[in-house]
């Protein structure tokens, strides 16, 4: 360690910014997959077929009752193994090495999907059912009804929850540093340990997260104004 | 699934210590954090502008950065600078300042203060001003208006949200295992390292957390029902978990 004592913020600026990019990448990917999982979960919860409903309720209730860090560690160990035994069951021989990046994204998306399920369920239920009946009366197909009526009508209700979840997700990405994945906070930890300026580097890491969350707030504010266009202002 | 290690008193004591620490940590930072939250809310509404801006900036910073980063910042960052203060090492505070529990409680208290402060601030602003004016007209002092009218009415409005905040607090406790404090996750890690069983200890504490979440939700529901002026149970929104 003595060798690196003279290193400072400048030497680590590159790797830390690189880490920030990785953090954004996994957050964006996990968010996209989480959105899909959330839509699937919400449709399952709202379906009339009992087993499907129960699966979705179990998924969102269990995931939301267990601490994120614990889930991330559990899935980090269990995920690749479950994936490989699933492949085995399908008749695929040999195991696939799953990279840290894929694990991090998968785990965060799985957690995100559970919370997203609740957000979407609530905002779909808030659509006046007359609007859906009108779509049926006009002979919309199910897909057309979903794309033209359900999505635009639910977005204004869902967006505040979605923006909250995005902020939580950015902050949750720091948790994957615990399983040794190299993102912003992991790099900051290495920088802090090798230069011994813990205060400085953790403050820098915090500041970068703050920039990301404040920036996202601005973008989500714009998106919310866009999806609320034509509605009376609250 | 092999749970035979559960019979060993050695592992039981780890789990028990982690469980008790978790409860104490949630209790301490929940109570202190809610106190801090009321202070933050009041300062943002009533304090002179510079102070209000300062509090606003502080809570925004806390709410915009990961809890894990804050924990490391206080434990390693601030904790690393402390021995540099002359005389502190010899003082009576040193044993406290070396204890990870102190940093965990500090970080969580500030976090609860910032998140719940925002909730309480919103609720305080939505108490009709006529009620506060009526209190003043009846001759209550400003302080009496605050703690007989304003706070109870505000807390009435945001109690379900505060329930959610308390559950979030409970669920952030495993983070302290990263600063070498004995909690349930730390106990599970020790058991995993010694028995080479990966899933069983983790699944066990996942179960414990689910149970704790349910108990905490139930306890908060009781408080919600007992709170003066609570709405009738039947019309209450059913809310098992936050989110």
Interface residues (C-beta under 8 A of the other chain):
Chain A: X61 X62 X64 X65 X66 X67 X68 X69 X70 X71 X73 X74 X77 X78 X115 X118 X119 X167 X170 X171 X172 X173 X174 X175 X177 X178 X185 X188 X189 X192 X196 X198 X199 X200 X201 X202 X203 X205 X206 X209 X210 X213 X214
Chain B: X60 X61 X63 X64 X65 X66 X67 X68 X69 X70 X72 X73 X76 X77 X78 X79 X80 X81 X170 X171 X172 X173 X174 X175 X177 X178 X185 X198 X199 X202 X203 X205 X206 X209 X210 X213 X214 X240 X241 X242 X243
